[in-house]
Amino acid sequence: MPGGALTEELDELREARTPGQKREELGDAMFALANLARQLDIDAEGALRSTSRGFAGVFQLMEEIVKERGIDLRQIGIEEKLKLWEEAKSWRD
């Protein structure tokens, strides 16, 4: 089944300890992911661009929500940011 190499590389990334090891293992995982896309006949760059556009759209909605509510994203914790993210995603769906 496609993806075995990716699983192995992600495991190695989780085990990496130094910044250099993490950088190398992340590169290996990205390479394995690109190879998986090739095996699945998916344009990896196109998939990434599509996901990036979706992320940007949700983030823009989140910015509108916080602006409307007078919230400073720099002043709230991760839990509240995640709640706002989920709210923005639900508006988009």
C-alpha positions as CSV (number, residue, x, y, z in Angstrom):
1,M,0.0,0.0,0.0
2,P,1.3,3.5,-0.8
3,G,2.5,5.5,2.1
4,G,4.7,3.1,4.0
5,A,7.8,5.2,3.4
6,L,5.9,8.3,4.7
7,T,4.8,6.5,7.9
8,E,8.4,5.5,8.4
9,E,9.7,9.0,7.8
10,L,7.1,10.5,10.2
11,D,8.1,8.0,12.9
12,E,11.7,9.1,12.4
13,L,10.7,12.8,12.6
14,R,8.9,12.1,15.9
15,E,12.1,10.5,17.3
16,A,14.4,13.3,16.1
17,R,15.9,15.3,18.9
18,T,18.2,18.0,17.6
19,P,17.2,20.8,15.2
20,G,19.5,19.3,12.5
21,Q,17.9,15.9,12.9
22,K,14.4,17.4,12.8
23,R,15.2,19.4,9.7
24,E,16.6,16.3,7.9
25,E,13.7,14.1,8.9
26,L,11.2,16.7,7.9
27,G,12.8,16.9,4.5
28,D,12.7,13.1,4.2
29,A,9.0,13.1,5.1
30,M,8.2,15.8,2.6
31,F,10.1,13.9,-0.1
32,A,8.2,10.7,0.8
33,L,4.9,12.7,0.7
34,A,5.7,14.0,-2.8
35,N,6.5,10.5,-3.9
36,L,3.2,9.3,-2.4
37,A,1.4,11.9,-4.5
38,R,3.2,10.7,-7.6
39,Q,2.1,7.1,-6.8
40,L,-1.5,8.3,-6.4
41,D,-1.3,10.4,-9.6
42,I,-2.0,13.6,-7.7
43,D,-0.3,16.9,-8.5
44,A,1.4,17.5,-5.1
45,E,2.0,21.2,-5.8
46,G,-1.6,21.7,-6.9
47,A,-2.9,19.9,-3.8
48,L,-0.7,22.2,-1.6
49,R,-1.9,25.3,-3.4
50,S,-5.5,24.3,-3.0
51,T,-5.1,23.7,0.7
52,S,-3.2,26.9,1.1
53,R,-6.0,28.8,-0.5
54,G,-8.5,27.1,1.8
55,F,-6.4,27.9,4.9
56,A,-6.1,31.6,3.8
57,G,-9.9,31.8,3.3
58,V,-10.6,30.4,6.8
59,F,-8.0,32.7,8.3
60,Q,-9.5,35.7,6.6
61,L,-12.9,34.8,8.1
62,M,-11.3,34.4,11.5
63,E,-9.8,37.9,11.1
64,E,-13.2,39.2,10.3
65,I,-14.7,37.6,13.4
66,V,-12.0,39.0,15.8
67,K,-12.2,42.4,14.2
68,E,-16.0,42.4,14.7
69,R,-15.6,41.4,18.3
70,G,-12.7,43.6,19.1
71,I,-10.3,40.7,19.9
72,D,-6.6,41.0,19.6
73,L,-5.2,37.6,18.5
74,R,-1.9,38.4,20.1
75,Q,-3.6,38.6,23.5
76,I,-5.5,35.3,23.5
77,G,-4.4,31.8,24.2
78,I,-4.2,28.9,21.8
79,E,-7.5,27.4,23.1
80,E,-9.4,30.5,22.2
81,K,-7.7,30.7,18.8
82,L,-8.6,27.1,18.0
83,K,-12.2,27.9,18.9
84,L,-12.2,30.9,16.6
85,W,-10.6,28.8,13.9
86,E,-13.4,26.1,14.2
87,E,-16.0,28.9,14.1
88,A,-14.5,30.4,11.0
89,K,-14.4,26.9,9.4
90,S,-18.1,26.4,10.1
91,W,-19.0,29.7,8.5
92,R,-17.1,28.5,5.4
93,D,-18.8,25.1,5.1
